[in-house]
């Protein structure tokens, strides 16, 4: 009987260890239209990047950390080369057909732009086919943190100004701040989709117009 009581009172010591969620969960969580209240003097606003500069480089967002108390999360997913090559080929054929049509009509206004797009598409397709380059789907989420709403609004203006200098734009996740908070967590889950952008490792990142 005594042995049975000892077994019933036994506690699994590995259940009493601090886990990741204990470190990530805030003291409080209240969602507002365009910000979160995470406890006493803890306010956050979460953004998603919608427009990227023509070119990016290692550390191109580093100066944003000068704003203070800011978190940046970059989600990157590699593409399937076969699918990318098929899409590039279809777009290439489309541009070549348009080029031939405009040439027959004598309409030279759009020819220089089409020539550049055809050349870029051919180069990119060749690089991916030969494994010299790789296309990725990237999404960037930014969280500003402050002690009050006034400070949060001031930081928002600074953030938008700094990104405008880089010809980049962000959008506040209105009525989706909680989903944005979950997306920022290092859990591998992305509740907010459809903000992915095409990026390649070896050339201009803003190639959306070719797809």
C-alpha positions as CSV (number, residue, x, y, z in Angstrom):
1,X,0.0,0.0,0.0
2,X,2.8,2.4,0.9
3,X,4.6,1.6,-2.4
4,X,1.4,2.3,-4.4
5,X,1.0,5.8,-2.8
6,X,4.6,6.6,-3.6
7,X,4.0,5.7,-7.3
8,X,0.8,7.9,-7.4
9,X,2.7,10.9,-5.9
10,X,5.6,10.5,-8.4
11,X,6.0,13.6,-10.5
12,X,7.7,13.7,-13.9
13,X,10.5,16.2,-13.3
14,X,10.8,16.9,-17.1
15,X,7.3,18.5,-17.0
16,X,8.6,21.2,-14.6
17,X,11.1,22.7,-17.0
18,X,10.7,26.1,-18.6
19,X,9.7,25.7,-22.2
20,X,9.7,28.0,-25.2
21,X,6.1,29.2,-24.8
22,X,6.8,30.3,-21.2
23,X,9.5,32.6,-22.6
24,X,7.4,33.9,-25.6
25,X,3.9,34.4,-24.1
26,X,3.2,38.0,-22.9
27,X,1.8,38.8,-19.5
28,X,-1.4,40.2,-21.2
29,X,-2.7,40.2,-24.7
30,X,-5.3,42.6,-25.9
31,X,-5.9,43.2,-29.7
32,X,-6.9,46.6,-30.9
33,X,-7.5,47.8,-34.5
34,X,-3.8,48.5,-35.3
35,X,-1.8,47.6,-32.2
36,X,-1.5,45.1,-29.4
37,X,-1.4,45.7,-25.6
38,X,0.9,43.1,-24.1
39,X,0.9,44.2,-20.5
40,X,1.8,47.2,-18.4
41,X,3.5,49.8,-20.6
42,X,3.9,47.3,-23.4
43,X,2.5,48.2,-26.8
44,X,3.3,46.7,-30.2
45,X,2.3,47.4,-33.8
46,X,3.0,44.8,-36.5
47,X,3.6,45.5,-40.2
48,X,4.2,43.5,-43.3
49,X,6.4,44.7,-46.2
50,X,4.4,45.0,-49.4
51,X,6.9,46.8,-51.7
52,X,10.6,45.9,-51.9
53,X,13.4,48.0,-53.4
54,X,14.8,47.2,-56.8
55,X,17.9,45.6,-55.2
56,X,18.6,44.2,-51.7
57,X,21.9,43.3,-50.0
58,X,23.1,41.7,-46.8
59,X,22.1,44.0,-43.9
60,X,19.9,46.3,-45.9
61,X,17.5,46.5,-42.9
62,X,20.1,46.9,-40.2
63,X,19.8,50.6,-39.8
64,X,16.1,50.1,-38.8
65,X,17.4,48.8,-35.4
66,X,18.4,52.4,-34.6
67,X,14.8,53.1,-34.1
68,X,15.0,51.0,-30.9
69,X,12.9,48.1,-29.6
70,X,12.1,46.7,-33.0
71,X,11.8,43.1,-34.2
72,X,12.2,42.0,-37.8
73,X,11.2,38.5,-39.0
74,X,12.1,37.3,-42.5
75,X,10.3,34.2,-43.7
76,X,12.0,32.5,-46.7
77,X,10.8,29.5,-48.6
78,X,12.7,28.0,-51.6
79,X,10.9,27.4,-54.8
80,X,10.7,24.3,-57.0
81,X,13.0,24.9,-60.0
82,X,10.7,23.0,-62.4
83,X,7.7,25.1,-61.6
84,X,9.7,28.4,-61.8
85,X,11.2,27.4,-65.2
86,X,7.7,26.5,-66.6
87,X,6.3,29.9,-65.5
88,X,9.3,31.8,-66.9
89,X,9.0,30.0,-70.2
90,X,5.3,30.9,-70.5
91,X,6.0,34.5,-69.6
92,X,8.8,34.6,-72.1
93,X,6.6,33.2,-74.9
94,X,4.0,35.8,-74.1
95,X,6.5,38.7,-74.3
96,X,8.0,37.3,-77.5
97,X,4.5,37.1,-79.0
98,X,3.7,40.7,-78.0
99,X,7.1,41.8,-79.4
100,X,6.3,40.2,-82.8
101,X,2.8,41.7,-82.9
102,X,4.0,45.3,-82.1
103,X,6.8,44.9,-84.7
104,X,4.4,43.9,-87.4
105,X,2.1,46.8,-86.5
106,X,5.1,49.2,-86.6
107,X,4.4,50.2,-83.0
108,X,7.9,50.8,-81.6
109,X,6.8,52.4,-78.3
110,X,6.8,49.3,-76.2
111,X,9.6,47.4,-78.0
112,X,12.6,48.6,-75.9
113,X,10.8,47.6,-72.6
114,X,9.8,44.2,-74.1
115,X,13.4,43.6,-75.3
116,X,14.7,44.2,-71.8
117,X,12.1,41.9,-70.2
118,X,12.7,39.2,-72.7
119,X,16.5,39.4,-72.1
120,X,16.1,39.3,-68.3
121,X,13.7,36.4,-68.5
122,X,16.0,34.4,-70.7
123,X,19.0,35.1,-68.5
124,X,17.1,34.2,-65.3
125,X,15.7,31.0,-66.8
126,X,19.2,30.0,-67.9
127,X,20.7,30.6,-64.5
128,X,18.0,28.6,-62.7
129,X,18.2,25.8,-65.2
130,X,22.0,25.5,-64.6
131,X,21.6,25.9,-60.8
132,X,23.6,29.1,-60.9
133,X,20.7,30.9,-59.2
134,X,17.7,30.2,-57.0
135,X,14.3,31.8,-56.6
136,X,12.8,32.2,-53.1
137,X,9.5,33.3,-51.7
138,X,10.2,35.9,-49.0
139,X,7.9,37.8,-46.6
140,X,9.1,40.3,-44.0
141,X,7.2,41.2,-40.9
142,X,8.2,44.1,-38.6
143,X,7.1,44.7,-35.0
144,X,7.6,48.1,-33.2
145,X,7.4,48.1,-29.4
146,X,6.9,51.1,-27.2
147,X,5.8,52.1,-23.7
148,X,2.8,54.1,-24.8
149,X,0.7,54.9,-27.8
150,X,2.3,58.2,-28.5
151,X,5.7,56.7,-28.6
152,X,4.4,53.9,-30.8
153,X,2.9,56.4,-33.3
154,X,6.1,58.4,-33.4
155,X,8.2,55.3,-34.1
156,X,5.7,54.3,-36.9
157,X,6.4,57.6,-38.7
158,X,10.1,57.1,-38.4
159,X,9.9,53.6,-39.7
160,X,7.8,54.6,-42.7
161,X,10.2,57.4,-43.4
162,X,13.3,55.2,-43.3
163,X,11.7,52.6,-45.6
164,X,10.6,55.3,-48.1
165,X,14.3,56.2,-48.4
166,X,14.9,52.6,-49.5
167,X,11.9,52.7,-51.9
168,X,10.2,50.1,-49.8
169,X,6.7,50.2,-48.3
170,X,5.0,48.5,-45.3
171,X,1.4,48.0,-44.4
172,X,-0.1,47.9,-40.9
173,X,-1.9,44.6,-40.3
174,X,-5.2,46.2,-39.5
175,X,-7.5,43.9,-37.5
176,X,-4.9,41.2,-38.0
177,X,-2.4,42.2,-35.2
178,X,-2.9,38.9,-33.4
179,X,-2.1,36.9,-36.5
180,X,0.9,39.1,-37.1
181,X,2.1,38.4,-33.5
182,X,1.8,34.6,-34.1
183,X,3.7,35.0,-37.4
184,X,6.5,36.8,-35.6
185,X,7.0,33.9,-33.2
186,X,9.8,31.4,-34.0
187,X,7.5,28.5,-34.4
188,X,7.6,28.0,-38.1
189,X,3.9,28.8,-38.5
190,X,2.8,31.7,-40.8
191,X,-0.9,32.4,-40.2
192,X,-0.7,35.4,-42.6
193,X,-0.1,34.4,-46.2
194,X,-0.3,36.0,-49.6
195,X,2.4,38.6,-48.8
196,X,5.3,36.5,-50.3
197,X,7.5,38.2,-52.8
198,X,9.8,36.7,-55.5
199,X,13.5,37.1,-54.7
200,X,16.5,35.6,-56.2
201,X,20.0,35.3,-54.7
202,X,22.1,36.7,-57.5
203,X,20.2,39.5,-59.1
204,X,17.6,42.2,-58.5
205,X,15.0,41.1,-56.0
206,X,12.0,43.0,-57.5
207,X,11.2,40.7,-60.5
208,X,7.4,40.5,-59.8
209,X,6.6,42.3,-63.1
210,X,8.0,39.5,-65.1
211,X,5.5,36.9,-63.7
